[in-house]
Amino acid sequence: MPLTSFATWLQSKHRMPEADRVVPLIVQAGPEGLSRGQIASAIDLERDTLDELLGGLVRFGTLVVTSQDGVLVYRAA
């Protein structure tokens, strides 16, 4: 199964509900945030798609990412 581009994925209405869950999930975690692995366990998105989504949210300023003991942790900005 070929991977779709992030732009194509964004246009796909059947995947939007999962993407819409990412920010509220991280906000709910509070100041401790969530690790990349915790987010992946809670959100049903392909690895590359989730990574692109998280990267985009960081670039847009919605999320902040830090590294704690080599683990990426995402927090609401």
C-alpha positions in Angstrom: 0.0 0.0 0.0 1.6 3.3 -1.1 2.0 6.1 1.4 0.0 9.2 0.8 1.4 12.7 1.0 0.4 14.8 4.0 -1.6 17.2 1.7 -3.6 14.2 0.4 -4.2 12.9 3.9 -5.4 16.3 5.0 -8.0 16.3 2.2 -9.2 12.9 3.2 -12.3 13.4 5.4 -12.2 9.9 6.9 -8.9 10.6 8.6 -9.6 14.0 10.0 -11.3 12.9 13.2 -8.1 11.2 14.4 -6.0 14.2 13.6 -8.5 16.4 15.4 -7.9 14.4 18.6 -4.1 15.2 18.8 -4.2 18.7 20.2 -6.9 18.1 22.8 -5.2 14.9 23.9 -1.9 16.8 24.5 -3.7 19.8 26.2 -5.4 17.3 28.5 -2.0 15.9 29.6 -1.2 19.3 31.1 2.3 20.7 31.6 3.9 17.2 31.6 2.9 16.7 28.0 3.0 13.4 26.2 5.8 11.4 24.6 5.7 10.6 20.9 5.0 7.0 21.9 2.1 7.9 24.2 0.5 9.9 21.4 1.0 7.1 18.9 -0.7 4.6 21.3 -3.7 6.9 21.6 -4.1 8.1 18.0 -4.8 5.7 15.0 -2.5 7.3 12.4 0.4 5.9 10.4 3.8 6.7 11.9 4.9 9.0 9.1 1.5 10.8 9.0 1.6 11.4 12.8 5.2 12.6 12.6 4.3 15.1 9.9 1.2 16.2 11.8 3.2 16.8 15.0 6.0 18.6 13.1 3.4 20.8 11.5 1.8 21.7 14.8 5.2 22.5 16.3 6.1 24.7 13.3 2.7 26.4 13.5 3.3 27.2 17.2 0.4 25.0 18.5 2.7 22.5 20.2 6.2 22.7 21.8 8.5 19.7 21.6 11.4 19.0 23.9 13.7 16.1 24.5 13.7 14.5 28.0 16.3 11.7 28.4 16.2 11.2 24.6 12.4 11.0 24.4 10.5 13.6 22.4 7.8 15.2 24.6 5.0 17.3 23.2 3.2 20.0 25.1 0.6 22.6 24.3 2.2 26.0 23.5 
